[in-house]
């Protein structure tokens, strides 16, 4: 199998590096998907020596995403990346950057209709699961500033981080700005709320289903075209010999 699509490694099932996310609107599980995202997860590890069993000095994770579909307009607004980083020397993990000691926050650059649809939760959950490989590492603080959110979006932003076990010291009662408190990676909480409206698809299965749907549509179109041609021929014959057809 193509390495990016591998689902089996070292005797255990793993998520393929590339997958397709089917996004449905929250609370409407039977409605058609409102978006499809192509997601690729890549990881890098720098070990102390060339031995496979040697300790990991640095590591990083990246989840790149791109919205896919027939609409190609504003393509640049439909791509983005989530990153995380680990440093053994500093015994630290960043949930927002590939550089372990880098502070910051997360920004999801997708159309407005996809806000609040658990996409960011899915991405950060992947990083949290990866970070828990080093339970004793310190989580680098996440800084929230007032300009990042407003109105109802402010509380949604705060809950987005808090659901993973992060606690914040906010600068005021409106909770528009603050910094996460010290904690260890082992204290982070993976979540499954994204499963309420997001379905993971193996890329190969998605492609096969798409091709099957295309073949069925082409077959149906060909059948209809043939039926139309037969009706047109019958009509021309009727017009040429009206008394016979009557």
Secondary structure, 3 states (H helix, E strand, C coil): CCHHHCCEECCEECCCCEEEEEECCCCCCCCCCCEEEEEEEEEEEEECCCCCCCCEEEEEEEEEEEEECCCCCCHHHHEEEEEEEEECCCCEEECCCCCCCCCECCCCCCCHHHCCCCHHHHHHHHHHHHHHHHCCCEECCEEECHHHCCCHHHHHHHHHHHCCCCCEEECCCCCCCEEECCCEHHHCCCCCHHHHCEEEEEHHHHHHHHHHHHHHHHHHHHHHHHHHHHHHHHHHHHHHCHHHHC
